[in-house]
Each structure stands twice: as structure tokens, then as C-alpha cells.
Amino acid sequence: MILDFLFAFGLLLTPASQLRLAGLPVGPGELCLFIWVILVLGREAARLRLLLTPALSRLLVFWSLFVLAQSLGTLMAKLIGDEHDSEWFMHDVMAYPLLAAISCLSVVGPHPRARLRRITWLLCGLGTPVIVAQLADAWGLYDLPSVDPMWWDQFRGWSSNPHQLAVLCMVLGILSLHLAETSTTLGSRIGALACAIIPVYTGRITGSDSFTLILVLAGPIFLAFKCRIWLFSRARQISFRSAFAWVIVLALPGLVISIAPLAYSIAVEASDLAKSMARENPEQTREKTELRFELWSQAVRRGVQSGMLGLGPGPHLEIPSSIVSARNLDTIHPQFVEHPKPSFVPNFEAHNTMLDLFTQGGLLVVLSFVWLVVMAFKSAYATGQAGLPTLLCGLCIYAIATFLLRHPIFWFAIAVCLTAEPMPAGQLRSIARGNALRCHARLANAWGRSLTRPRPAYGASQLGSRSS
């Protein structure tokens, strides 16, 4: 249990990069995870037996291909004479082994699924007080001298930028929904849903555009997976949920036809809602879009120039001139932020998971990453639950604007999905049969009681009806 607490605290505090020691890429979160890795390695070494589960096998295959691709990329960079920032190169070289150890060791040992579920409860339960502590710092209830919880008008808590905190809040919110979906008692479901309130609120005030998009899409995605599961339930006796899902599907064409005249009004209201949720004006949105496309086109060009083998760890893009100009014009900057500084060598990232992987490890690491995510989605979808597939969809949305590979919470989500197991078909049939038998027994008992109950005489019945 101590290892589980250590792991959960490490995952929660890793995004708190403002708590790191000055000049070092190490903070309380990284220390917790490093200690956890050492202890788990010692525990597995004492057992002298490593069970190669499907989840562990897939992670080992991915990280083996990842190391191969990064090595080939580094050799290609040396071959073509490409220079890189040694500081950020070593940053990735130190980060990737820790991430590989976290992802692989989280699925080793007996019963990894039950252990990860226990850690998920700890993560969601401890996440609320950890985030509340960051909100209290922003509200001025106490003051940490080395922390500035605001990023201009966006809340970032103890993180360097709001997006780090938003990713954590998104994962905590959807994991809480997953726990509520898979819980068997009403109290545990209410407790799981309560754990999602603070992360969702905090993610909203971070001002992250990706979080806002996920907040809008998570509900429909969850309901779509849920209806898909109910429609094709393997139980012989059709349940109320399956019947309800079929009613929705059959009524959908008529519903669409009936609301077609209101389509324009609905579109206008949706546009107004989107504008109210947006934190930027159209001009800022246009500038940000142009900047992203500039970075993405540069990343594609750099990846192709390397022969699609990549250029090794670290960032490989030049800082756009618009960012340099904006930094020179702004006289007030958020404190405790570590930005790549203008240099003679490329030291900026595309802020897109696929493109950053493409510039580092080429096509090989991109294909291996897609394969791993597909395997995780396949395992999550096979469980017959909607929470984990929704979580992976949210992570894929975030991957468009964030390099997720360096977030330990991402690898925890992948481990949870890879170890997810569907309920055996025999168990599903036995549950459905048991429910049907219990229903028939209740009906038989009710029918028997109605037959044995003394019935009033005809005249008395008529008299009673008249007197009433």
C-alpha cells in the first residue's frame, strides 16, 4: 500500500514543475517516482520470476522500437551534420528511461489490473486535495515563495504552464467517471463522481483550449460508446439499457427530421456558446493557428530531410520569429518559467505528439506509437465499458497540441487500458440468467400470493364499489 501511495503522489506532483529544485529537472514528483521505481525493481528482483503478460510484452516491444528509432535518429543527425541543443538533448535522454520504467513496472507482478484500480482510486481521491491546495495558493490563503500560480489570466497552479495541469485534470476527471461506471455500490459511485468536480472546474479555469474541447465532446463520446455497448450486448435476455438504446437508434431519424427546422437556431446558439467559452478574440485565434501550422510544416520538413529516420532526442525546430518578437515586446512575464532561449541551434518543439516523435525517431517510432495506442484502445473497448475508451479519445485530442509522451500520467492511463479485461462471456450469461431467474421467481411469488389471497364476494365487491 505504501508503494501505491508513493506512485499516486508521484503522478500527481510530476506536473508541479515549479516545485523543482532551482536549475534541476527534479522535483517532489520525480523523486517519488524514482524511489517507487527502485523499490519495485527490488521487489521484482527478490521474486526471481518475471511474468510476461500481454500488457508488459506490448510495452517492451514499444520501448525497444523507441530506443532503436532514437538511436538511428541520433546517428542520422551525426551523419548529416545536424546540430542540437545539448541541454534539451540530455533532458530527454534522462526522462525517457524513467518513463519506460514507470510504464513497464506499473504492469509487472501478479494481478496488475487490481493493483492499478487501487492506484486509480488513490489517484482520484488524492487529486482533489492536491488541486485544492493549488487553488488555495492562487486565492491567497497561503504563499509559496517559489510559485506563481497564474499564467497571465490563466490558472496554472504549481505547473510551469496551464497545459500541464489541464492534462492532469482531464485524466483525473475521466478516470473518476470510469470508477463511477465500474463501481458496484451507490456510495462508491457517488464518491467517484465527487472526485471529478474539482478537476473539471480547475481544468476549465486553466483556459486550455484542448480541455474545453474535451469537456464539450466527452459527454457525447461517452454516450456513443455506451449506446454501442448496450446495442450489441451479449446477454440473451434483453435488458432495459439495451432496449432503451435500440429505441434511441430507431427514433433517431424521426428526431433528426423533427428538429431540422430548428437547425439554424441551434447552430447560432452553439456558436454563441463556443464564443463564450473561448478565452481569445478571433485575431489571437488566427495568429495562434498560423503559428501552429508554421511549426507543424517545419516539423514535417525536418523529418523528411532526415530520411524519415528522425534526428534523435530533443527539440529540433527553430523558434518562430513571432514568438521571439512577442517575448521582446512583453515587459511582464509569468515568473518561474523555463522557455527555450533563442540560439544558433534548433531548440523548439512542434507541440504535437506525432510530429515531435517524427522529428526525433522518424516513421518507425510514429508507427510503433500508433500501434501501442490502438492496442490500448482495443483492450479498453473490449471491457464493455465506456470510460476508458473516452479517456483515450481525450488523450488523442490533447496529443494534437501537446507532446504527451513526457507526461507520466499518460503512461499510467495506457497501463490501465492495456491491463483492462473484459468480463468472460460465461460470466455475463450466468449473470443474465441469474437476473432472469430472479425476475421469474419474483413474478411467481407475486402470482402465488394473488391466488392464495382471499377474494371478497361478488356482492360485497359491488357494494364496496358503490360506497366508494
C-alpha positions as CSV (number, residue, x, y, z in Angstrom):
1,M,0.0,0.0,0.0
2,I,2.9,2.4,0.7
3,L,4.2,1.8,-2.9
4,D,0.7,2.7,-4.2
5,F,0.6,5.9,-2.2
6,L,4.1,6.8,-3.5
7,F,3.2,6.1,-7.1
8,A,0.0,8.1,-6.8
9,F,1.7,11.1,-5.2
10,G,4.4,11.0,-7.9
11,L,1.9,11.1,-10.7
12,L,0.1,14.0,-9.1
13,L,3.2,16.1,-8.3
14,T,5.1,15.5,-11.5
15,P,3.3,18.3,-13.4
16,A,4.2,20.6,-10.5
17,S,7.4,21.7,-12.2
18,Q,7.6,25.0,-10.3
19,L,8.3,22.9,-7.2
20,R,11.5,21.5,-8.7
21,L,14.9,22.5,-7.3
22,A,16.5,25.5,-8.9
23,G,18.4,24.6,-12.0
24,L,17.5,20.9,-11.8
25,P,14.8,18.9,-13.7
26,V,13.9,17.1,-10.4
27,G,11.1,17.9,-8.0
28,P,9.0,16.0,-5.4
29,G,7.0,14.2,-8.1
30,E,10.1,12.9,-9.9
31,L,11.7,11.9,-6.5
32,C,8.6,9.9,-5.6
33,L,8.5,8.1,-8.9
34,F,12.3,7.4,-8.8
35,I,12.0,5.9,-5.3
36,W,9.0,3.9,-6.4
37,V,10.9,2.5,-9.4
38,I,13.9,1.5,-7.2
39,L,11.6,-0.2,-4.7
40,V,9.6,-2.1,-7.3
41,L,12.7,-3.2,-9.0
42,G,14.0,-4.6,-5.7
43,R,10.7,-6.3,-5.1
44,E,10.7,-8.0,-8.5
45,A,14.4,-9.0,-8.2
46,A,13.6,-10.7,-4.9
47,R,10.8,-12.7,-6.6
48,L,13.3,-14.1,-9.2
49,R,10.3,-14.6,-11.5
50,L,9.0,-12.2,-14.2
51,L,5.6,-12.9,-15.6
52,L,5.5,-11.7,-19.2
53,T,1.9,-10.6,-19.5
54,P,0.4,-9.2,-22.8
55,A,0.4,-5.7,-21.4
56,L,4.1,-5.9,-20.4
57,S,5.0,-7.6,-23.7
58,R,3.4,-4.7,-25.7
59,L,5.2,-2.1,-23.7
60,L,8.5,-3.8,-24.0
61,V,8.1,-4.1,-27.8
62,F,7.2,-0.4,-28.0
63,W,10.2,0.8,-25.9
64,S,12.6,-1.5,-27.8
65,L,11.4,0.1,-31.1
66,F,11.6,3.5,-29.4
67,V,15.2,3.0,-28.4
68,L,16.1,1.7,-31.9
69,A,14.4,4.7,-33.6
70,Q,16.0,7.3,-31.3
71,S,19.5,5.7,-31.9
72,L,19.0,5.7,-35.6
73,G,17.9,9.3,-35.4
74,T,20.9,10.3,-33.5
75,L,23.2,8.6,-36.0
76,M,21.4,10.3,-38.8
77,A,21.9,13.7,-37.2
78,K,25.6,13.0,-36.9
79,L,25.8,11.8,-40.4
80,I,24.2,14.9,-42.0
81,G,25.9,17.2,-39.5
82,D,22.8,18.4,-37.8
83,E,23.4,20.3,-34.5
84,H,21.2,20.2,-31.5
85,D,20.9,21.8,-28.1
86,S,22.9,19.6,-25.7
87,E,20.9,20.7,-22.7
88,W,17.5,19.6,-24.0
89,F,19.1,16.6,-25.6
90,M,20.2,15.4,-22.2
91,H,16.8,16.3,-20.7
92,D,15.1,13.8,-23.0
93,V,17.9,11.2,-22.5
94,M,17.3,11.3,-18.8
95,A,13.5,11.5,-19.0
96,Y,12.8,8.6,-21.4
97,P,14.3,5.8,-19.3
98,L,12.3,6.9,-16.3
99,L,9.1,6.9,-18.3
100,A,9.9,3.5,-19.7
101,A,10.5,2.1,-16.2
102,I,7.2,3.7,-15.0
103,S,5.1,2.3,-17.8
104,C,6.6,-1.2,-17.7
105,L,6.9,-1.6,-13.9
106,S,3.3,-0.5,-13.4
107,V,2.1,-3.7,-15.1
108,V,4.5,-6.2,-13.7
109,G,3.8,-8.6,-10.8
110,P,0.7,-10.6,-10.0
111,H,-2.8,-9.1,-10.5
112,P,-1.7,-5.8,-12.1
113,R,-5.3,-4.9,-13.0
114,A,-6.5,-5.0,-9.4
115,R,-3.4,-3.0,-8.3
116,L,-3.9,-0.4,-10.9
117,R,-7.5,0.0,-10.0
118,R,-6.5,0.6,-6.4
119,I,-4.0,3.2,-7.5
120,T,-6.7,4.8,-9.6
121,W,-8.9,5.2,-6.5
122,L,-5.9,6.7,-4.7
123,L,-5.1,9.0,-7.6
124,C,-8.6,10.4,-7.9
125,G,-9.1,10.6,-4.1
126,L,-5.8,12.4,-3.5
127,G,-6.1,14.5,-6.6
128,T,-8.8,16.7,-5.1
129,P,-6.9,17.9,-2.1
130,V,-3.7,18.4,-4.2
131,I,-5.6,20.6,-6.6
132,V,-7.4,22.4,-3.8
133,A,-4.0,23.2,-2.3
134,Q,-3.0,24.8,-5.6
135,L,-6.3,26.8,-5.8
136,A,-5.8,28.0,-2.2
137,D,-2.4,29.3,-3.2
138,A,-4.0,31.2,-6.0
139,W,-6.7,32.6,-3.8
140,G,-4.0,33.9,-1.4
141,L,-4.8,31.6,1.6
142,Y,-1.1,30.9,1.8
143,D,2.0,31.8,-0.2
144,L,4.8,29.6,-1.6
145,P,7.8,31.9,-2.4
146,S,8.9,29.9,-5.5
147,V,5.5,29.5,-7.1
148,D,3.4,31.8,-9.2
149,P,0.0,30.1,-9.7
150,M,-1.1,32.3,-12.6
151,W,-0.1,32.4,-16.2
152,W,-1.3,35.9,-17.1
153,D,-5.1,35.3,-16.8
154,Q,-4.9,31.5,-16.8
155,F,-4.5,29.3,-13.8
156,R,-1.5,27.0,-13.8
157,G,-1.1,26.1,-10.1
158,W,2.3,24.6,-9.4
159,S,3.0,23.8,-13.0
160,S,5.1,25.8,-15.4
161,N,2.2,26.3,-17.9
162,P,-1.5,25.7,-17.7
163,H,-1.5,22.8,-20.2
164,Q,0.5,20.5,-17.8
165,L,-2.2,21.0,-15.1
166,A,-5.0,20.7,-17.7
167,V,-3.8,17.3,-18.8
168,L,-3.8,16.0,-15.2
169,C,-7.3,17.4,-14.6
170,M,-8.6,15.8,-17.8
171,V,-7.2,12.4,-16.8
172,L,-8.5,12.6,-13.2
173,G,-12.0,13.7,-14.4
174,I,-12.4,10.8,-16.9
175,L,-10.8,8.2,-14.5
176,S,-13.3,9.3,-11.9
177,L,-16.1,8.7,-14.4
178,H,-14.6,5.3,-15.2
179,L,-14.6,4.4,-11.5
180,A,-18.2,5.5,-11.1
181,E,-19.2,3.4,-14.2
182,T,-17.5,0.3,-12.9
183,S,-18.4,0.6,-9.2
184,T,-21.0,-1.8,-7.7
185,T,-22.4,0.2,-4.9
186,L,-24.2,3.6,-4.8
187,G,-21.8,5.1,-2.3
188,S,-18.7,4.3,-4.3
189,R,-20.3,5.7,-7.4
190,I,-21.2,9.0,-5.7
191,G,-17.7,9.2,-4.2
192,A,-16.1,8.6,-7.6
193,L,-18.3,11.3,-9.3
194,A,-17.4,13.7,-6.4
195,C,-13.7,13.2,-7.2
196,A,-14.3,14.7,-10.7
197,I,-15.8,18.0,-9.6
198,I,-12.6,19.9,-8.6
199,P,-10.5,18.6,-11.5
200,V,-13.2,19.6,-14.1
201,Y,-13.5,23.0,-12.5
202,T,-9.8,23.5,-12.3
203,G,-9.3,22.3,-15.9
204,R,-11.8,24.9,-17.1
205,I,-10.1,27.8,-15.4
206,T,-6.7,26.8,-16.8
207,G,-8.1,28.2,-20.1
208,S,-6.8,25.3,-22.1
209,D,-8.5,25.2,-25.5
210,S,-7.9,21.4,-25.7
211,F,-9.6,20.9,-22.3
212,T,-12.6,23.0,-23.4
213,L,-12.9,20.9,-26.5
214,I,-12.7,17.6,-24.5
215,L,-15.2,19.0,-22.0
216,V,-17.7,19.5,-24.8
217,L,-17.0,16.2,-26.6
218,A,-16.5,13.9,-23.6
219,G,-20.2,13.5,-22.9
220,P,-21.3,12.6,-26.4
221,I,-18.3,10.3,-26.8
222,F,-19.1,8.5,-23.6
223,L,-22.8,8.2,-24.5
224,A,-21.9,6.9,-28.0
225,F,-19.7,4.2,-26.6
226,K,-22.3,3.3,-24.0
227,C,-25.1,3.0,-26.6
228,R,-22.8,0.9,-28.8
229,I,-22.2,-1.4,-25.9
230,W,-25.8,-1.7,-25.0
231,L,-27.0,-2.2,-28.5
232,F,-24.7,-5.2,-29.0
233,S,-25.0,-6.7,-25.6
234,R,-24.2,-10.4,-25.5
235,A,-26.7,-11.2,-22.8
236,R,-29.6,-13.4,-24.1
237,Q,-32.2,-11.6,-22.1
238,I,-32.6,-8.1,-23.4
239,S,-32.1,-5.6,-20.6
240,F,-33.7,-2.2,-20.1
241,R,-30.5,-0.5,-21.2
242,S,-30.3,-2.4,-24.5
243,A,-34.0,-1.8,-25.1
244,F,-33.5,1.9,-24.4
245,A,-30.5,2.1,-26.7
246,W,-32.5,0.5,-29.6
247,V,-35.4,2.9,-29.0
248,I,-33.0,5.8,-29.3
249,V,-31.4,4.4,-32.5
250,L,-34.8,3.7,-34.1
251,A,-36.2,7.1,-33.1
252,L,-33.1,9.0,-34.3
253,P,-34.2,9.5,-37.9
254,G,-37.5,10.9,-36.9
255,L,-35.8,13.1,-34.2
256,V,-33.5,14.5,-36.8
257,I,-36.3,15.3,-39.2
258,S,-38.3,16.9,-36.4
259,I,-35.5,19.2,-35.3
260,A,-34.3,20.1,-38.9
261,P,-36.3,23.4,-39.0
262,L,-34.6,24.4,-35.8
263,A,-31.1,23.6,-37.1
264,Y,-30.2,27.3,-37.8
265,S,-31.3,28.4,-34.3
266,I,-29.3,25.5,-32.7
267,A,-26.2,26.4,-34.8
268,V,-26.4,30.1,-33.7
269,E,-26.8,29.1,-30.0
270,A,-23.9,26.7,-30.3
271,S,-21.7,29.4,-31.9
272,D,-22.6,31.8,-29.1
273,L,-21.7,29.1,-26.5
274,A,-18.4,28.5,-28.2
275,K,-17.6,32.2,-28.2
276,S,-18.5,32.5,-24.5
277,M,-16.2,29.5,-23.7
278,A,-13.3,30.9,-25.7
279,R,-10.7,33.0,-23.9
280,E,-9.3,34.7,-27.0
281,N,-10.6,37.0,-29.7
282,P,-10.7,35.9,-33.3
283,E,-7.4,37.8,-34.1
284,Q,-5.5,35.9,-31.4
285,T,-7.0,32.6,-32.5
286,R,-5.9,33.3,-36.1
287,E,-2.4,34.1,-35.0
288,K,-2.1,31.0,-32.9
289,T,-3.4,28.8,-35.8
290,E,-0.9,30.3,-38.2
291,L,1.9,29.7,-35.6
292,R,0.9,26.1,-35.1
293,F,0.8,25.4,-38.9
294,E,4.2,27.1,-39.2
295,L,5.7,24.8,-36.5
296,W,4.0,21.7,-38.0
297,S,5.2,22.4,-41.5
298,Q,8.7,22.9,-40.2
299,A,8.5,19.6,-38.3
300,V,7.4,17.7,-41.4
301,R,10.2,19.3,-43.4
302,R,12.8,18.4,-40.8
303,G,11.5,14.8,-40.5
304,V,11.6,14.3,-44.3
305,Q,15.1,15.8,-44.5
306,S,16.3,13.2,-42.1
307,G,15.2,10.4,-44.4
308,M,12.2,9.8,-42.1
309,L,14.7,8.4,-39.5
310,G,14.5,11.3,-37.2
311,L,17.2,13.4,-35.6
312,G,17.4,11.8,-32.1
313,P,16.1,13.1,-28.7
314,G,15.5,16.7,-28.0
315,P,13.8,19.5,-29.9
316,H,14.8,20.2,-33.5
317,L,12.8,23.2,-34.6
318,E,13.8,26.8,-34.8
319,I,11.9,29.3,-32.6
320,P,9.4,31.2,-34.8
321,S,10.3,34.9,-35.1
322,S,6.8,35.9,-33.9
323,I,7.4,34.2,-30.5
324,V,10.8,36.0,-30.2
325,S,9.2,39.3,-31.1
326,A,6.4,38.8,-28.6
327,R,8.8,38.0,-25.8
328,N,10.8,41.1,-26.5
329,L,7.7,43.3,-26.5
330,D,6.1,41.9,-23.3
331,T,7.7,43.7,-20.3
332,I,5.8,41.5,-17.8
333,H,6.3,37.7,-17.9
334,P,5.0,35.0,-15.6
335,Q,7.6,34.0,-13.1
336,F,9.4,30.7,-12.8
337,V,9.0,29.7,-16.5
338,E,11.7,27.8,-18.3
339,H,11.5,28.7,-22.0
340,P,13.9,27.6,-24.8
341,K,16.0,30.6,-25.4
342,P,16.9,31.8,-28.9
343,S,20.1,30.0,-30.0
344,F,22.2,29.2,-33.0
345,V,20.8,25.6,-32.9
346,P,17.2,24.5,-33.1
347,N,15.7,24.0,-29.7
348,F,11.9,24.3,-30.1
349,E,9.2,21.7,-30.4
350,A,6.1,21.3,-32.6
351,H,3.9,20.8,-29.6
352,N,2.3,17.9,-31.4
353,T,2.9,14.3,-30.2
354,M,3.1,12.7,-33.7
355,L,5.2,15.4,-35.2
356,D,7.6,15.6,-32.3
357,L,8.0,11.9,-32.4
358,F,8.5,12.1,-36.2
359,T,11.4,14.7,-35.8
360,Q,13.0,12.5,-33.1
361,G,12.6,8.9,-34.2
362,G,11.1,9.1,-37.7
363,L,8.4,7.0,-39.1
364,L,9.4,3.9,-37.1
365,V,8.6,5.5,-33.7
366,V,5.4,7.1,-35.1
367,L,4.1,3.7,-36.3
368,S,5.0,2.0,-33.1
369,F,3.3,4.6,-31.0
370,V,0.1,4.3,-33.1
371,W,0.2,0.6,-32.7
372,L,0.5,0.9,-28.9
373,V,-2.4,3.3,-28.7
374,V,-4.5,1.0,-30.9
375,M,-3.7,-2.0,-28.7
376,A,-4.7,0.0,-25.6
377,F,-7.9,1.2,-27.2
378,K,-8.7,-2.4,-28.3
379,S,-8.2,-3.7,-24.7
380,A,-10.3,-0.8,-23.2
381,Y,-13.1,-1.2,-25.7
382,A,-13.3,-5.0,-25.1
383,T,-14.2,-4.4,-21.4
384,G,-17.7,-3.4,-22.4
385,Q,-17.3,-0.1,-20.5
386,A,-17.2,3.5,-22.0
387,G,-14.9,5.3,-19.5
388,L,-11.5,4.1,-20.7
389,P,-12.2,4.5,-24.5
390,T,-13.4,8.0,-23.7
391,L,-10.1,8.6,-21.8
392,L,-8.1,7.5,-24.8
393,C,-10.1,9.8,-27.1
394,G,-9.4,12.7,-24.8
395,L,-5.7,11.9,-24.8
396,C,-5.7,11.7,-28.6
397,I,-7.3,15.2,-28.7
398,Y,-4.6,16.5,-26.3
399,A,-1.9,14.9,-28.4
400,I,-2.7,17.3,-31.2
401,A,-1.4,20.3,-29.3
402,T,0.9,18.7,-26.6
403,F,3.8,16.3,-26.5
404,L,2.1,13.8,-24.3
405,L,5.0,11.3,-24.2
406,R,6.8,13.0,-21.4
407,H,3.7,13.1,-19.1
408,P,3.9,10.1,-16.6
409,I,0.1,10.3,-16.2
410,F,-0.2,9.4,-19.8
411,W,1.7,6.2,-19.3
412,F,-0.5,5.4,-16.3
413,A,-3.6,5.7,-18.5
414,I,-2.0,3.5,-21.1
415,A,-1.2,0.9,-18.5
416,V,-4.7,0.9,-17.1
417,C,-6.1,0.4,-20.6
418,L,-3.7,-2.4,-21.6
419,T,-4.5,-4.3,-18.4
420,A,-8.2,-3.9,-18.7
421,E,-10.0,-7.2,-19.2
422,P,-13.5,-7.9,-20.5
423,M,-15.9,-9.9,-18.4
424,P,-15.9,-13.5,-19.6
425,A,-18.9,-14.4,-21.8
426,G,-19.9,-17.3,-19.5
427,Q,-20.0,-15.0,-16.5
428,L,-22.1,-12.5,-18.5
429,R,-24.5,-15.3,-19.4
430,S,-24.7,-16.5,-15.9
431,I,-25.4,-13.0,-14.6
432,A,-28.1,-12.5,-17.2
433,R,-29.5,-16.0,-16.4
434,G,-29.5,-15.2,-12.7
435,N,-31.2,-11.9,-13.2
436,A,-33.9,-13.6,-15.4
437,L,-34.4,-16.4,-12.8
438,R,-34.7,-13.9,-10.0
439,C,-37.3,-11.9,-12.1
440,H,-39.3,-15.1,-12.8
441,A,-39.1,-16.0,-9.1
442,R,-40.5,-12.6,-8.1
443,L,-43.3,-12.9,-10.6
444,A,-44.1,-16.5,-9.5
445,N,-44.2,-15.4,-5.8
446,A,-46.4,-12.4,-6.6
447,W,-48.8,-14.6,-8.7
448,G,-48.9,-17.2,-6.0
449,R,-49.8,-14.6,-3.3
450,S,-52.5,-13.2,-5.5
451,L,-54.0,-16.7,-6.0
452,T,-54.0,-17.5,-2.3
453,R,-55.3,-14.1,-1.1
454,P,-59.0,-14.4,0.0
455,R,-61.3,-12.7,-2.5
456,P,-64.4,-10.8,-1.4
457,A,-67.9,-12.0,-2.5
458,Y,-69.3,-10.5,-5.7
459,G,-72.0,-8.6,-3.8
460,A,-69.6,-7.2,-1.3
461,S,-67.3,-6.1,-4.1
462,Q,-70.2,-4.3,-5.8
463,L,-71.3,-2.8,-2.5
464,G,-67.8,-1.6,-1.8
465,S,-67.6,0.0,-5.2
466,R,-70.8,1.8,-4.8
467,S,-70.0,3.0,-1.3
468,S,-66.7,4.5,-2.6
